[in-house]
């Protein structure tokens, strides 16, 4: 497993942290890592997280990652 894959796995695990700020930071890190494989997890957070700020972060990151994946598939 590469360092990037380990970082992505770490941030995916933190998406269930009870602290909403930790969840937001991990969502932002997943976007920075261009973790297109995290789109489903971000969608689940967008649909079910109790914190509106977390849902907004998940929506923004999910949209950016979706566009990134779409761009990659066009190549």
BAKE-628446 format. One record per atom (N, C-alpha, C): residue number from 1; atom name; y, z, x. Coordinates in Angstrom, 2 decimals, m for minus. Layout:
% BAKE-628446
NUM;CA;Y;Z;X
...
% end
This chain:
% BAKE-628446
1;N;m1.18;0.00;0.85
1;CA;0.00;0.00;0.00
1;C;1.24;0.00;0.89
2;N;2.16;m0.90;0.61
2;CA;3.37;m1.00;1.43
2;C;4.34;0.14;1.12
3;N;5.33;0.29;1.95
3;CA;6.35;1.32;1.75
3;C;7.08;1.06;0.42
4;N;7.41;m0.19;0.15
4;CA;8.10;m0.52;m1.10
4;C;7.24;m0.17;m2.30
5;N;5.96;m0.47;m2.24
5;CA;5.06;m0.15;m3.35
5;C;4.97;1.37;m3.56
6;N;4.97;2.11;m2.47
6;CA;4.94;3.58;m2.58
6;C;6.24;4.10;m3.20
7;N;7.36;3.50;m2.81
7;CA;8.65;3.91;m3.37
7;C;8.69;3.61;m4.87
8;N;8.20;2.45;m5.25
8;CA;8.18;2.09;m6.67
8;C;7.29;3.06;m7.44
9;N;6.12;3.36;m6.91
9;CA;5.20;4.31;m7.57
9;C;5.86;5.68;m7.70
10;N;6.56;6.11;m6.68
10;CA;7.26;7.40;m6.69
10;C;8.29;7.43;m7.82
11;N;9.10;6.37;m7.91
11;CA;10.14;6.34;m8.94
11;C;9.55;6.17;m10.34
12;N;8.46;5.44;m10.47
12;CA;7.80;5.34;m11.77
12;C;7.31;6.71;m12.23
13;N;6.77;7.49;m11.31
13;CA;6.30;8.83;m11.65
13;C;7.46;9.73;m12.08
14;N;8.61;9.54;m11.48
14;CA;9.78;10.38;m11.81
14;C;10.40;10.01;m13.15
15;N;9.97;8.93;m13.76
15;CA;10.52;8.55;m15.07
15;C;10.15;9.55;m16.16
16;N;9.17;10.38;m15.90
16;CA;8.77;11.39;m16.89
16;C;9.30;12.79;m16.53
17;N;10.18;12.87;m15.55
17;CA;10.76;14.16;m15.16
17;C;11.56;14.73;m16.33
18;N;11.56;16.06;m16.46
18;CA;12.29;16.68;m17.57
18;C;13.81;16.60;m17.39
19;N;14.27;16.40;m16.16
19;CA;15.70;16.30;m15.87
19;C;16.16;14.85;m16.10
20;N;17.07;14.67;m17.02
20;CA;17.52;13.31;m17.36
20;C;18.22;12.63;m16.17
21;N;18.92;13.40;m15.33
21;CA;19.59;12.80;m14.18
21;C;18.57;12.23;m13.20
22;N;17.44;12.90;m13.03
22;CA;16.38;12.40;m12.16
22;C;15.83;11.08;m12.73
23;N;15.65;11.03;m14.05
23;CA;15.16;9.80;m14.68
23;C;16.15;8.65;m14.47
24;N;17.43;8.93;m14.64
24;CA;18.45;7.89;m14.45
24;C;18.45;7.39;m13.01
25;N;18.39;8.31;m12.05
25;CA;18.38;7.90;m10.64
25;C;17.16;7.04;m10.32
26;N;16.01;7.39;m10.87
26;CA;14.81;6.60;m10.61
26;C;14.90;5.23;m11.26
27;N;15.49;5.16;m12.43
27;CA;15.70;3.86;m13.09
27;C;16.59;2.98;m12.21
28;N;17.66;3.55;m11.70
28;CA;18.57;2.79;m10.84
28;C;17.88;2.35;m9.56
29;N;17.06;3.21;m8.98
29;CA;16.32;2.85;m7.77
29;C;15.33;1.72;m8.04
30;N;14.67;1.76;m9.19
30;CA;13.73;0.68;m9.52
30;C;14.47;m0.66;m9.62
31;N;15.67;m0.63;m10.16
31;CA;16.46;m1.86;m10.23
31;C;16.84;m2.34;m8.83
32;N;17.26;m1.41;m7.97
32;CA;17.62;m1.78;m6.59
32;C;16.42;m2.32;m5.82
33;N;15.25;m1.79;m6.10
33;CA;14.02;m2.25;m5.44
33;C;13.50;m3.57;m6.03
34;N;14.19;m4.03;m7.08
34;CA;13.78;m5.26;m7.78
34;C;12.33;m5.16;m8.24
35;N;11.99;m4.00;m8.82
35;CA;10.63;m3.70;m9.25
35;C;10.37;m4.34;m10.61
36;N;10.15;m5.65;m10.62
36;CA;9.95;m6.35;m11.88
36;C;8.71;m5.86;m12.63
37;N;7.78;m5.26;m11.92
37;CA;6.60;m4.71;m12.56
37;C;6.89;m3.45;m13.38
38;N;8.09;m2.94;m13.27
38;CA;8.47;m1.72;m14.00
38;C;9.11;m2.02;m15.36
39;N;9.19;m3.28;m15.72
39;CA;9.88;m3.64;m16.96
39;C;9.25;m2.96;m18.18
40;N;7.92;m2.93;m18.26
40;CA;7.27;m2.30;m19.42
40;C;7.59;m0.80;m19.48
41;N;7.58;m0.14;m18.34
41;CA;7.90;1.29;m18.31
41;C;9.34;1.52;m18.74
42;N;10.23;0.67;m18.31
42;CA;11.65;0.81;m18.69
42;C;11.83;0.54;m20.18
43;N;11.07;m0.40;m20.71
43;CA;11.16;m0.66;m22.15
43;C;10.70;0.57;m22.94
44;N;9.64;1.20;m22.49
44;CA;9.15;2.40;m23.16
44;C;10.20;3.51;m23.13
45;N;10.88;3.64;m22.02
45;CA;11.94;4.65;m21.92
45;C;13.10;4.29;m22.84
46;N;13.47;3.02;m22.84
46;CA;14.55;2.56;m23.71
46;C;14.24;2.87;m25.18
47;N;12.99;2.70;m25.55
47;CA;12.61;2.91;m26.95
47;C;12.37;4.37;m27.32
48;N;12.07;5.24;m26.32
48;CA;11.67;6.58;m26.71
48;C;12.33;7.76;m26.03
49;N;13.19;7.54;m25.04
49;CA;13.78;8.69;m24.36
49;C;14.80;9.38;m25.26
50;N;14.80;10.71;m25.29
50;CA;15.75;11.42;m26.15
50;C;17.21;11.36;m25.67
51;N;17.43;11.03;m24.41
51;CA;18.79;11.04;m23.86
51;C;19.40;9.63;m23.92
52;N;20.53;9.48;m24.62
52;CA;21.16;8.16;m24.73
52;C;21.56;7.55;m23.39
53;N;21.96;8.38;m22.43
53;CA;22.35;7.86;m21.11
53;C;21.14;7.29;m20.38
54;N;20.00;7.91;m20.54
54;CA;18.77;7.41;m19.92
54;C;18.37;6.09;m20.58
55;N;18.47;6.04;m21.90
55;CA;18.13;4.79;m22.62
55;C;19.05;3.66;m22.17
56;N;20.33;3.95;m22.02
56;CA;21.28;2.92;m21.58
56;C;20.95;2.45;m20.16
57;N;20.64;3.36;m19.26
57;CA;20.27;2.99;m17.89
57;C;19.01;2.14;m17.89
58;N;18.03;2.51;m18.72
58;CA;16.79;1.74;m18.81
58;C;17.05;0.35;m19.35
59;N;17.94;0.24;m20.33
59;CA;18.26;m1.06;m20.91
59;C;18.93;m1.95;m19.85
60;N;19.89;m1.42;m19.13
60;CA;20.60;m2.21;m18.12
60;C;19.67;m2.63;m16.99
61;N;18.86;m1.70;m16.50
61;CA;17.93;m2.02;m15.42
61;C;16.87;m3.00;m15.89
62;N;16.36;m2.78;m17.09
62;CA;15.34;m3.69;m17.64
62;C;15.87;m5.10;m17.79
63;N;17.09;m5.23;m18.24
63;CA;17.70;m6.56;m18.39
63;C;17.85;m7.23;m17.02
64;N;18.32;m6.49;m16.03
64;CA;18.49;m7.05;m14.68
64;C;17.15;m7.47;m14.09
65;N;16.13;m6.64;m14.28
65;CA;14.81;m6.97;m13.74
65;C;14.18;m8.14;m14.48
66;N;14.41;m8.22;m15.79
66;CA;13.90;m9.35;m16.56
66;C;14.51;m10.65;m16.04
67;N;15.81;m10.64;m15.81
67;CA;16.49;m11.84;m15.29
67;C;15.98;m12.19;m13.90
68;N;15.75;m11.18;m13.08
68;CA;15.21;m11.40;m11.73
68;C;13.83;m12.04;m11.81
69;N;12.97;m11.53;m12.69
69;CA;11.64;m12.09;m12.84
69;C;11.70;m13.52;m13.34
70;N;12.63;m13.79;m14.26
70;CA;12.79;m15.14;m14.79
70;C;13.24;m16.10;m13.69
71;N;14.17;m15.66;m12.85
71;CA;14.63;m16.49;m11.74
71;C;13.49;m16.78;m10.77
72;N;12.66;m15.79;m10.50
72;CA;11.54;m15.97;m9.58
72;C;10.53;m16.96;m10.14
73;N;10.33;m16.95;m11.45
73;CA;9.33;m17.84;m12.05
73;C;9.81;m19.29;m12.09
74;N;11.12;m19.49;m11.97
74;CA;11.65;m20.85;m11.98
74;C;11.51;m21.54;m10.63
75;N;11.21;m20.79;m9.60
75;CA;11.12;m21.37;m8.25
75;C;9.80;m22.04;m8.03
% end
